[in-house]
Amino acid sequence: MIHGELDIATAPELVAMLARLRHHKHAVTLDLAEVTFMDSTGLTTLMDAKVQADRNGWSFGVTRPSPAVRRVFDLAGVGALLGE
């Protein structure tokens, strides 16, 4: 579960964690229910992970987007692409 803000300040940590998990071929489903804020950097991080998953057969998805995350998904028109 990710909690708090997913933005330009915190996204690099998530990128690094996802890279490690992808390298070891661990399936990942991010629970976003506790994300209170997400900016375009957070969205890009999730989109990049989805592209890597599609490209490399890695299992990646998101679940339970908070209202703040849902709003960003809806504004960007990417809910369906991220499995929502």
N, C-alpha and C positions, 0 to 999 in steps of 0.2 A: 504494500500500500504506500502510495506517495501522499504526503500531507504538506499543507502550507502552500507556498507560491512556487509555480513552475515558470520561471522567467529568465531573463538574460543573466541574472546573478546565479541561479541555481541549475540551469539547464546543463552546463558543462559537467557537473557531477553525475547527472542522469546519463548523459552521453557516454561517459567513461564506464559507468556501471553496465549499461546496455552492451557496449562493445565487449566487455569481459564475458558477459553471459552469452552473447552471440558466438564469441570465439570458442566457448566450451559447449556450444550447441544446446544450451538450456532454453526450454520453452518459457516464454514470458507473457503474462497477462497482468497489465498494470491496473490496479484498482484506483480510480481517480476520485472517489467519493469525498475525500478529505482535502482536495486541492481547492484553495480559496481564491486563487488568482492564477491566470495563465495568459501570457502575452504571445506575440508571434514567434518568439524564440522557442517557447515551450511547444507550440504547435509544430514548428519546423522539426524539433527533436522527435516528436511522435511520428510525423510524416516520414522523416528519414529512416526511422526504425522500421516502419511499415514497408518502405521501398526495399530496404535490405532484406526483410523477411520474404517479400515476394520474389526477389532476385535469387536468394540463396536457399530457399526452402526452410528458413528459420521460422519457428512458430512465435508470432508476436501479435498481441491484441491489447485492447483496453476494455475496461468494464466500469460500470457505475459512474459515469462522468457527473461531477458536481454541477450545480446550476451555472457556476462561473465557466467551467470547461464546456458545458453544453452550449452556452452562448457563443463562445469562440468557434466551436465546431459548426454551429448553425450559420454564423456570419461568414465563415470561410467556405461553407458548403462541402465539408469533408466528413460529416458524420458517417455516411454509408461506407466511405473508403476505409475508415478506421474501425469498421465492424459494428457501428451503432445504428 
